[in-house]
Amino acid sequence: MTETSAFPSTTHDHARCRSEALAQAEAMLARKKARLTPDRRAVLEVLLDDHQAQGAYDIMERIDWRGRRPAPTVIYRALDFLVSHGLAHKIESLNAFMACPHAGHEHRPMIMICTNCSQVAEFASTTIDKAVAKAAKDSGFTPRETTVEVTGLCSHCRESATA
């Protein structure tokens, strides 16, 4: 995977981004013989609605349950499923979740969090992957999971602040 910036540009076609991500998720799960149940799909759709981190209770409030009110465990189970299948990432520092733009690809994500607008983005970098692998090997450590979280200002907020 090459290094790419993941903050959406002003010309970002979010409807296309969302529909492609859903199609990729369904195809990947079909290959794994796993299912995107209606509850899992609803949670994933909320995560794909925008490029912001969502807490479990925020997700629950944004779903149209058509009269039923599920227990929070329904959301947490769906999130666990999405994370375990690489369709979402948990952002530990925010106790929130985001859809993974690189679903189905083995990677160590670096999550960038804008402290001004709350937008989140994932940055894929082979350089970061190699640095983590080398540091782990040099110290005799075997990592199970790696996520780097970085806070700061996205380019839009940085430009707005200097204008």
Secondary structure, DSSP 4 states (H G I P E B T S, - for coil): ---B--S--TT--HHHHHHHHHHHHHHHHHHTT----HHHHHHHHHHHHSSB-B-HHHHHHHS--TT----HHHHHHHHHHHHHTTSEEEEGGGTEEEE-TTTTS----EEEEETTT-BEEEEB-HHHHHHHHHHHHHHT---S---EEEEE--HHHHHHHH-
